Amino acid sequence: MIGDQKTPGGNKVIRERGFFASLLIGLVRDLFKFVIAFAVGTGASAIACWYYGLPLALSLIGGFIVLALALALTTDSIFS
């Protein structure tokens, strides 16, 4: 079949991913990273808000700050 390759030492067939499958896997992987970053930022901010007696709704700001930092540090731009 198209896209199949045999390994040099055996009959095992390795299939290459298509364009859309590779794109989808990359998007899901990056989305998972950003959701984790948002959750960690929100959790840390919630602990700080609870300790200082602030409303827990403010902890979302910490999640968005961490998400913004994660996006800024992981993107490839002409400035990096």
Backbone as JSON Lines, residues from 0, in Angstrom:
{"i":0,"aa":"M","n":[0.84,-1.19,0.0],"ca":[0.0,0.0,0.0],"c":[0.87,1.24,0.0]}
{"i":1,"aa":"I","n":[0.27,2.34,-0.37],"ca":[1.0,3.61,-0.37],"c":[1.25,4.04,1.06]}
{"i":2,"aa":"G","n":[2.47,4.44,1.36],"ca":[2.81,4.91,2.69],"c":[3.31,3.8,3.6]}
{"i":3,"aa":"D","n":[3.31,2.56,3.14],"ca":[3.81,1.46,3.96],"c":[5.3,1.27,3.71]}
{"i":4,"aa":"Q","n":[6.02,0.97,4.76],"ca":[7.44,0.68,4.65],"c":[7.74,-0.55,5.47]}
{"i":5,"aa":"K","n":[8.64,-1.38,4.96],"ca":[9.06,-2.55,5.72],"c":[10.34,-2.21,6.46]}
{"i":6,"aa":"T","n":[10.45,-2.74,7.66],"ca":[11.66,-2.52,8.44],"c":[12.79,-3.32,7.84]}
{"i":7,"aa":"P","n":[14.04,-2.87,8.02],"ca":[15.17,-3.58,7.42],"c":[15.35,-5.0,7.97]}
{"i":8,"aa":"G","n":[15.01,-5.22,9.23],"ca":[15.3,-6.51,9.83],"c":[14.13,-7.47,9.86]}
{"i":9,"aa":"G","n":[13.01,-7.12,9.3],"ca":[11.88,-8.03,9.41],"c":[10.75,-7.67,8.47]}
{"i":10,"aa":"N","n":[9.64,-8.31,8.69],"ca":[8.48,-8.1,7.83],"c":[7.46,-7.14,8.43]}
{"i":11,"aa":"K","n":[7.82,-6.48,9.52],"ca":[6.9,-5.56,10.17],"c":[6.68,-4.35,9.27]}
{"i":12,"aa":"V","n":[5.44,-3.96,9.11],"ca":[5.1,-2.83,8.25],"c":[4.87,-1.6,9.11]}
{"i":13,"aa":"I","n":[5.55,-0.52,8.75],"ca":[5.38,0.76,9.43],"c":[4.54,1.66,8.54]}
{"i":14,"aa":"R","n":[3.45,2.17,9.08],"ca":[2.58,3.04,8.29],"c":[2.84,4.48,8.64]}
{"i":15,"aa":"E","n":[2.96,5.31,7.61],"ca":[3.13,6.73,7.82],"c":[1.77,7.37,8.07]}
{"i":16,"aa":"R","n":[1.77,8.38,8.91],"ca":[0.52,9.1,9.15],"c":[0.25,10.04,8.01]}
{"i":17,"aa":"G","n":[-1.01,10.26,7.74],"ca":[-1.4,11.22,6.73],"c":[-1.27,12.63,7.27]}
{"i":18,"aa":"F","n":[-1.5,13.6,6.4],"ca":[-1.37,15.0,6.78],"c":[-2.36,15.38,7.87]}
{"i":19,"aa":"F","n":[-3.62,15.03,7.69],"ca":[-4.64,15.42,8.66],"c":[-4.48,14.68,9.99]}
{"i":20,"aa":"A","n":[-4.03,13.44,9.95],"ca":[-3.79,12.7,11.19],"c":[-2.64,13.33,11.97]}
{"i":21,"aa":"S","n":[-1.57,13.72,11.29],"ca":[-0.45,14.38,11.95],"c":[-0.87,15.73,12.51]}
{"i":22,"aa":"L","n":[-1.68,16.45,11.76],"ca":[-2.16,17.75,12.22],"c":[-3.05,17.6,13.45]}
{"i":23,"aa":"L","n":[-3.93,16.63,13.43],"ca":[-4.83,16.4,14.56],"c":[-4.07,15.96,15.81]}
{"i":24,"aa":"I","n":[-3.09,15.1,15.65],"ca":[-2.29,14.65,16.78],"c":[-1.52,15.82,17.4]}
{"i":25,"aa":"G","n":[-0.96,16.68,16.56],"ca":[-0.26,17.86,17.06],"c":[-1.17,18.82,17.8]}
{"i":26,"aa":"L","n":[-2.37,19.04,17.25],"ca":[-3.33,19.94,17.91],"c":[-3.79,19.39,19.25]}
{"i":27,"aa":"V","n":[-4.06,18.11,19.31],"ca":[-4.51,17.51,20.57],"c":[-3.4,17.56,21.61]}
{"i":28,"aa":"R","n":[-2.16,17.28,21.19],"ca":[-1.02,17.33,22.11],"c":[-0.83,18.73,22.68]}
{"i":29,"aa":"D","n":[-0.87,19.76,21.82],"ca":[-0.69,21.13,22.28],"c":[-1.87,21.6,23.12]}
{"i":30,"aa":"L","n":[-3.08,21.21,22.76],"ca":[-4.25,21.58,23.55],"c":[-4.15,20.99,24.95]}
{"i":31,"aa":"F","n":[-3.7,19.75,25.04],"ca":[-3.53,19.1,26.34],"c":[-2.52,19.86,27.19]}
{"i":32,"aa":"K","n":[-1.41,20.3,26.6],"ca":[-0.4,21.05,27.33],"c":[-0.98,22.36,27.88]}
{"i":33,"aa":"F","n":[-1.75,23.05,27.06],"ca":[-2.29,24.34,27.49],"c":[-3.38,24.19,28.53]}
{"i":34,"aa":"V","n":[-4.16,23.13,28.44],"ca":[-5.18,22.87,29.48],"c":[-4.5,22.57,30.81]}
{"i":35,"aa":"I","n":[-3.42,21.8,30.78],"ca":[-2.67,21.51,32.0],"c":[-2.07,22.8,32.58]}
{"i":36,"aa":"A","n":[-1.51,23.66,31.72],"ca":[-0.93,24.92,32.19],"c":[-2.0,25.8,32.82]}
{"i":37,"aa":"F","n":[-3.17,25.88,32.2],"ca":[-4.27,26.68,32.75],"c":[-4.73,26.12,34.09]}
{"i":38,"aa":"A","n":[-4.81,24.81,34.19],"ca":[-5.27,24.2,35.44],"c":[-4.27,24.43,36.57]}
{"i":39,"aa":"V","n":[-2.98,24.34,36.28],"ca":[-1.96,24.57,37.3],"c":[-1.99,26.03,37.75]}
{"i":40,"aa":"G","n":[-2.1,26.95,36.81],"ca":[-2.16,28.37,37.16],"c":[-3.39,28.7,37.97]}
{"i":41,"aa":"T","n":[-4.53,28.13,37.59],"ca":[-5.76,28.39,38.33],"c":[-5.69,27.77,39.72]}
{"i":42,"aa":"G","n":[-5.14,26.58,39.83],"ca":[-5.01,25.93,41.14],"c":[-4.09,26.69,42.07]}
{"i":43,"aa":"A","n":[-2.96,27.14,41.56],"ca":[-2.02,27.9,42.39],"c":[-2.64,29.23,42.82]}
{"i":44,"aa":"S","n":[-3.35,29.86,41.91],"ca":[-4.01,31.13,42.24],"c":[-5.15,30.91,43.23]}
{"i":45,"aa":"A","n":[-5.84,29.79,43.13],"ca":[-6.93,29.5,44.07],"c":[-6.38,29.32,45.48]}
{"i":46,"aa":"I","n":[-5.22,28.68,45.59],"ca":[-4.6,28.52,46.91],"c":[-4.23,29.89,47.49]}
{"i":47,"aa":"A","n":[-3.65,30.76,46.65],"ca":[-3.28,32.1,47.12],"c":[-4.52,32.91,47.49]}
{"i":48,"aa":"C","n":[-5.58,32.81,46.68],"ca":[-6.82,33.54,46.99],"c":[-7.45,33.03,48.28]}
{"i":49,"aa":"W","n":[-7.42,31.75,48.48],"ca":[-7.99,31.16,49.7],"c":[-7.18,31.6,50.93]}
{"i":50,"aa":"Y","n":[-5.86,31.63,50.8],"ca":[-5.0,32.0,51.9],"c":[-5.22,33.47,52.31]}
{"i":51,"aa":"Y","n":[-5.34,34.35,51.32],"ca":[-5.48,35.78,51.61],"c":[-6.93,36.21,51.74]}
{"i":52,"aa":"G","n":[-7.87,35.31,51.62],"ca":[-9.29,35.63,51.81],"c":[-9.92,36.36,50.65]}
{"i":53,"aa":"L","n":[-9.38,36.21,49.47],"ca":[-9.94,36.86,48.28],"c":[-10.97,35.93,47.64]}
{"i":54,"aa":"P","n":[-11.86,36.48,46.82],"ca":[-12.83,35.62,46.12],"c":[-12.11,34.65,45.17]}
{"i":55,"aa":"L","n":[-12.59,33.41,45.14],"ca":[-11.93,32.4,44.31],"c":[-12.11,32.66,42.81]}
{"i":56,"aa":"A","n":[-13.05,33.52,42.45],"ca":[-13.23,33.85,41.04],"c":[-11.98,34.54,40.49]}
{"i":57,"aa":"L","n":[-11.23,35.19,41.36],"ca":[-10.0,35.85,40.91],"c":[-8.92,34.85,40.52]}
{"i":58,"aa":"S","n":[-9.07,33.6,40.93],"ca":[-8.05,32.6,40.58],"c":[-8.02,32.33,39.08]}
{"i":59,"aa":"L","n":[-9.11,32.62,38.39],"ca":[-9.11,32.45,36.93],"c":[-8.11,33.38,36.26]}
{"i":60,"aa":"I","n":[-7.88,34.54,36.87],"ca":[-6.9,35.47,36.31],"c":[-5.52,34.82,36.29]}
{"i":61,"aa":"G","n":[-5.18,34.11,37.36],"ca":[-3.9,33.4,37.4],"c":[-3.8,32.34,36.32]}
{"i":62,"aa":"G","n":[-4.91,31.65,36.05],"ca":[-4.91,30.65,34.98],"c":[-4.67,31.27,33.63]}
{"i":63,"aa":"F","n":[-5.3,32.43,33.39],"ca":[-5.11,33.11,32.11],"c":[-3.7,33.69,31.98]}
{"i":64,"aa":"I","n":[-3.12,34.13,33.09],"ca":[-1.75,34.64,33.04],"c":[-0.78,33.51,32.69]}
{"i":65,"aa":"V","n":[-0.94,32.36,33.33],"ca":[-0.06,31.22,33.03],"c":[-0.29,30.74,31.6]}
{"i":66,"aa":"L","n":[-1.52,30.74,31.14],"ca":[-1.82,30.35,29.76],"c":[-1.16,31.31,28.78]}
{"i":67,"aa":"A","n":[-1.21,32.61,29.06],"ca":[-0.58,33.6,28.2],"c":[0.94,33.42,28.17]}
{"i":68,"aa":"L","n":[1.52,33.15,29.33],"ca":[2.96,32.89,29.36],"c":[3.33,31.63,28.6]}
{"i":69,"aa":"A","n":[2.53,30.59,28.74],"ca":[2.8,29.35,28.01],"c":[2.71,29.57,26.51]}
{"i":70,"aa":"L","n":[1.72,30.31,26.07],"ca":[1.59,30.6,24.64],"c":[2.74,31.46,24.14]}
{"i":71,"aa":"A","n":[3.14,32.44,24.94],"ca":[4.22,33.33,24.52],"c":[5.55,32.6,24.45]}
{"i":72,"aa":"L","n":[5.78,31.67,25.35],"ca":[7.07,31.0,25.38],"c":[7.16,29.81,24.44]}
{"i":73,"aa":"T","n":[6.03,29.3,23.96],"ca":[6.09,28.13,23.08],"c":[5.94,28.48,21.61]}
{"i":74,"aa":"T","n":[5.55,29.7,21.28],"ca":[5.37,30.04,19.87],"c":[6.71,30.4,19.24]}
{"i":75,"aa":"D","n":[6.84,30.07,17.99],"ca":[8.03,30.45,17.23],"c":[7.71,31.73,16.47]}
{"i":76,"aa":"S","n":[8.45,32.76,16.74],"ca":[8.22,34.01,16.05],"c":[9.54,34.57,15.56]}
{"i":77,"aa":"I","n":[9.49,35.69,14.88],"ca":[10.71,36.29,14.37],"c":[11.53,36.91,15.5]}
{"i":78,"aa":"F","n":[10.93,37.07,16.67],"ca":[11.63,37.69,17.78],"c":[12.39,36.68,18.63]}
{"i":79,"aa":"S","n":[12.17,35.39,18.4],"ca":[12.84,34.39,19.25],"c":[14.13,33.91,18.62]}
